[in-house]
Amino acid sequence: MAIQLKSARVERWAVAGEFVISRGAKTHVDVVVAEIEGRGEVGRGEGTPIYYLGEDAAGCRDQILLAAPHIAEMGAAEARAAVQLLMPAGAARNALDCALWDLEARQRGLRLWQLAGCDGAPTSRVTAYTISLGTPGAMAEQAATAAADGYRLLKIKLTGEGDRLRVAGVRKGAPEARLIVDANESWGEIDILSEAEALADMGVEMIEQPVPVGADALLDPIYAPLPFIADESCQTAADVARIGPFYDGVNIKLDKAGGLTEALRIADAADAAGLSIMAGCMLSTSLAIAPAFVLAQRAKWVDLDGPALLERDREGGFEFREGRIGPPVI
């Protein structure tokens, strides 16, 4: 039953063009990959460091190397339970947790969705495609290209300044697309209700993380015409009760949660609190998306375009066709 760490490594993947959000631009993403071996099978998991929490890929790799000796004599399921206590939430635990899920599924001859207790095999889902920050004209061009590629749900990155012009640009570039926006904590100093009403009039259907973490109570007196979804404000299941009164839903990302184990707990807590679920991701390859896709079957909004934003993906990765993300063999 004993397992062992086969490898923990950092990989660099080039972004297609440049990916720009309010915190900066990226031309590549560094991910950490964990491989766990046991009973002749190998499980793999991938994590993308949470940059706004100060994580980096080398540090995540080192966390995995430190944790590995503590779980070496365990079975996959026991080790997965142990890492929830040994490691903090974040990309390192995500890579290790998902590798252990993958290993256990392989050892038991199951698909990941079966091991996770899903009712049926995952099916393709409409996924958002992210329009990165730029001038309204540049964002209109991005939107037009995305729409031509078949994407029907566009996620617009905002900054708190000139947001209506950016949304108008995207709407011009993709007049038939559904729109959601990610304010990335940038609306703490503006009239949130007025901004939300203006975006609702432009056809936006959801606003992600409008206010800074810790300032969630700013949303308390606001009865907006469209839902607010917590991202940075909801990292783990323990956060749901605290942020629930201020938001209508939560964006669950496995890197924030520290793996599929905690992500499923967040989803259960959100369901119990009557909050909608969004399944999100960081820039990543399809290795990271495979467990997130299981979670996405429970989500109202799916934003799993990480591999689609890369110059290339892993061999045998997810298919993105007509605005949908298609299931691999998992």
Protein Blocks (a to p, Z undefined) as FASTA:
>chain_A
ZZcdfbdcddddddehiaddfkbccfbdcdddddddeehiacdddddddfknopafklmm
mmmmmmmmmmmmpcfklmmmmmmmmpccdjklmmmmmmmmmmmmmmnopafklmnopabd
cdddddddddddddfklmmmmmmmmmmnopabdcdddehiaklmmmmmmmmmmmmbccdd
dekhpammbcfklmmmmmmmnopabdehkbcehilmmmmmpccfbdcddfklpmbfmlmm
mmmmmpcbdcddfklnopaklmmmmmmmmmmnopacddddddddfklmmmmmmmmmmpfb
dcdfkmmmpmbdcehiacdeehiacdddZZ
